[in-house]
Amino acid sequence: MSEVINWIVDNLWNIVTFIIALFSIIMQFRKDQKQDENDKIESQKQSFSKLKKRCEKLEIKIAKIETELKWLAQITPSVNKLIEILEQKKKKNE
């Protein structure tokens, strides 16, 4: 038993150094894991931001198309009436 105690005392500095190194490795591993998670979250935020911008651009395009369709709906009856008048004049001239 005293040999074990003597060995521990003789190697106490090595044991403490080993424990500190092991603790340091574990802490670095946890830090790396946390950084990986943060990087993944940041990447997802950037992807979401890009998608949001694309959606905003699409919404603008849709609004423009809706405006054009409303305008076409307003002028269509007038255009149809004009076509009818032109066809009637054409028939009269024949």
N, C-alpha and C positions, 0 to 999 in steps of 0.2 A: 504494500500500500504506500509505503514511504517512497518507493521508486516512482510511482505514478505522480505523487505530489511533487517530488523533485523535478520530474520531467515537465509537469505543468508550469512550475515556477521558472525553470530554465527557458521554457518556450513561451512564456506568457506574452512577451512582446510580439512574437510571431502569431500567436493566437489572436491577440487584439487586432493586429494589422490585417489578418485574414478576415475577421469579422467586419472590420471597417470596409475593407475592399468588397466583400460580399454585399454589405448594405449599400455601398455606393453603386454597385452594378444593378442591384434591384431598383434603386431610386432612378437610375438612368433609364432602365427599361420602362418603368412607369411613366417617366417624363416623355420618352419616345412614343409610347402608346397614346398619351394624352395629346401630343403634337400631331400624331397621325389622325386622331379623331377631330382635332381642330381643323386640320387641313381638309379633311373630308367634308366637314360642315361648311367651310369657306367655299369649297368647290361647288357644293350644292346651292349655296347662296348665289354664287355667280351664275350658275345654270338657271336658277329661278329668275334672277334679274334679267338675263338674256331672253328668257321665255316671256317675261312680263313686257319687255320692250317690243318683242315681235307681236304680242297680242295687242298692244297699244297701236302699233302701225296698222295691223289688220283692222282694228276698230275704226281707225281713221279712213281706211280704204272703203270699208263697209258703209260708213256714213256718207262718203262721197257718192258711192253707187246708189244709196237710198235717195239722196238728193237728186241725182240724175234721173232715177226712175220716177220720182214725184214730178219732176219737170216734164218728162216724156208723157206721163199720164195726163198732165194738164194740157199739153199741146196736141195730143193725139186726136181728140175730137175735132179740133180746128183743122188739122191736117186731113182727116177723113172727109170733113165737109168740103175742103178745098179740092180734094180728089174728085168728089162727086160733082162739084161745079164744073171742073175741067172736063170730066167725062160727058156731062150734059152738053157743054159747048161743042165738044168734038162731035157728038151725035147730031147736033143742029147743023154743024158745018158740012156734014156728009150728005 
